[in-house]
Amino acid sequence: MLRVATGIRRRVLRFTLRNNGGYLSQACSSAEILATLYRRSLRLGESTAPADPPRFVGVPGAALGRLPNGAGYNGDPDPARDRFVFSPVHYALVLYSTLIEVGRLSPAALDQHFNVDGSTVELIGAEHSPGHEVTAGSLAQALSQAAGIALARRLKGETGRVFVFMSDGEFQEGQTWEALAALAQHRLDNLVIVIDANGQQCDGQLEAVGHVEPLADRLAAFGACVREVDGHDPLALDRAIGKRKPGAATVVIARTDPCRGLALLRARAPQLHYVRFTSSGERAAYRQALARLGSADQEG
């Protein structure tokens, strides 16, 4: 899992260098979380989607009917298998890198298809993007959608769980807390929330913009079964994800470092949301960091 996490960071840094822009701190904070989910915690089937991502053909509607979406990369929606809902869709680059590292998506997704007209591999993921089951932006909508999926699965007698990956900034949104109240009301213990708690949001440090702590206590007050762990420790993550309490959703607060594995980013703090290079010297320093991450291709 640590190899996968390093590969995620490497791919996102390589992309950021090549395109002079990328959601780099999100890769640094969430790499071990996503590696753990895909390598150990999630019960997924084999991908049913093409390794080279298909072109965008439209959104579901009366004219086009039901179209395939990005969830195919997570396998068939088998009743006994898990479903994965990806909430912070600006992390899409990190998810694509994860899918590549675990063999569910071709490297061509980033090398040839990313943000090209007509591609499903978009900077901000949507329901047609690889690995995405729902269109989750604006932030904080996905938990409500996942709660509906979890309730429907329980009513149908399905045994698989519904996982939601979230960012801690989403707990500044009222809809998140409304969804948590609904989880408690319906006792949806087949739902697992994993939070990348990196202390950052688009305007800087989370606590300087909107207070969310003590997050664990607040979540417990909403009836959740809460575990707080080091988000860079795969074994601790997997153990916490496996904890269950009858009648309560499981919430794992994964405390993470938005500069993990890339100390150069600390010079930009607290403005870490999106990285663009400001000088040739800075770009050269990040190229050297890419080399230290073991990239076979240092193009940028």
HUFENTA-V774313 format. One record per residue. N is the residue number from 1. OMEGA is omega in whole degrees, 0 to 359 (NA if undefined). NEAR is the number of other C-alpha atoms within 8 Angstrom. Layout:
n = {N,N}
omega = {OMEGA,OMEGA}
near = {NEAR,NEAR}
This chain:
n = {1,2,3,4,5,6,7,8,9,10,11,12,13,14,15,16,17,18,19,20,21,22,23,24,25,26,27,28,29,30,31,32,33,34,35,36,37,38,39,40,41,42,43,44,45,46,47,48,49,50,51,52,53,54,55,56,57,58,59,60,61,62,63,64,65,66,67,68,69,70,71,72,73,74,75,76,77,78,79,80,81,82,83,84,85,86,87,88,89,90,91,92,93,94,95,96,97,98,99,100,101,102,103,104,105,106,107,108,109,110,111,112,113,114,115,116,117,118,119,120,121,122,123,124,125,126,127,128,129,130,131,132,133,134,135,136,137,138,139,140,141,142,143,144,145,146,147,148,149,150,151,152,153,154,155,156,157,158,159,160,161,162,163,164,165,166,167,168,169,170,171,172,173,174,175,176,177,178,179,180,181,182,183,184,185,186,187,188,189,190,191,192,193,194,195,196,197,198,199,200,201,202,203,204,205,206,207,208,209,210,211,212,213,214,215,216,217,218,219,220,221,222,223,224,225,226,227,228,229,230,231,232,233,234,235,236,237,238,239,240,241,242,243,244,245,246,247,248,249,250,251,252,253,254,255,256,257,258,259,260,261,262,263,264,265,266,267,268,269,270,271,272,273,274,275,276,277,278,279,280,281,282,283,284,285,286,287,288,289,290,291,292,293,294,295,296,297,298,299,300}
omega = {178,176,178,181,177,178,178,180,182,181,181,177,178,178,182,176,184,187,183,177,177,176,190,181,179,176,180,184,192,188,180,179,183,176,179,179,185,183,186,196,182,172,183,171,176,179,175,183,180,180,172,189,180,177,177,181,179,178,180,179,184,183,186,182,182,181,175,178,186,180,179,178,176,177,178,176,181,183,183,182,182,172,184,180,185,189,184,193,172,173,188,179,179,178,178,180,177,181,177,183,181,172,180,184,180,173,178,179,178,185,187,191,190,176,172,179,178,181,174,182,189,179,175,188,176,188,179,183,181,178,182,177,182,169,192,178,4,183,173,178,190,182,177,179,179,177,177,178,181,179,179,180,179,180,179,179,180,185,179,179,176,179,176,174,184,171,183,177,180,179,167,183,181,182,177,183,174,178,178,176,178,177,179,181,183,177,187,181,174,180,180,177,176,188,170,183,183,176,184,169,191,182,177,182,187,186,177,184,182,187,176,182,2,189,181,180,180,179,178,178,176,173,182,171,193,172,180,187,170,184,177,180,184,182,178,177,183,178,180,179,182,180,179,176,182,176,183,173,176,177,177,175,181,181,187,180,182,177,184,178,182,187,179,183,184,179,181,185,4,181,187,192,181,186,165,183,187,181,177,178,178,179,180,179,179,173,178,177,177,178,180,176,174,181,175,182,185,179,178,NA}
near = {9,8,6,13,13,10,10,14,13,12,9,15,11,12,12,14,13,8,8,9,11,13,15,13,12,11,14,14,16,12,16,15,13,11,15,13,10,9,9,9,10,8,7,10,9,8,10,9,9,7,7,8,14,7,7,8,5,6,6,9,7,5,5,9,7,6,8,6,11,13,12,13,14,13,12,10,7,8,9,7,12,14,11,11,13,14,15,13,12,9,12,12,11,13,10,13,13,14,12,11,10,10,7,10,15,10,7,8,13,11,7,7,12,12,9,9,4,7,13,14,14,12,9,8,14,13,12,12,12,14,13,15,13,10,9,14,11,5,11,15,12,15,11,11,9,13,13,8,9,13,10,8,12,10,7,6,6,9,10,12,11,14,13,15,13,12,12,12,10,10,11,10,10,7,9,14,9,8,11,9,9,9,12,14,6,7,10,13,12,11,14,14,12,13,12,16,11,11,11,15,9,7,9,13,11,12,8,7,8,7,8,8,6,6,7,11,7,9,11,10,7,9,9,12,11,11,10,10,12,10,16,12,9,13,6,10,15,12,8,11,12,7,7,9,9,6,8,14,18,16,14,15,14,15,12,14,8,13,12,9,6,8,7,8,10,8,5,8,8,8,10,13,13,10,11,8,9,6,6,7,6,9,11,8,8,10,11,8,9,13,9,7,8,7,9,4,4,9,6,8}
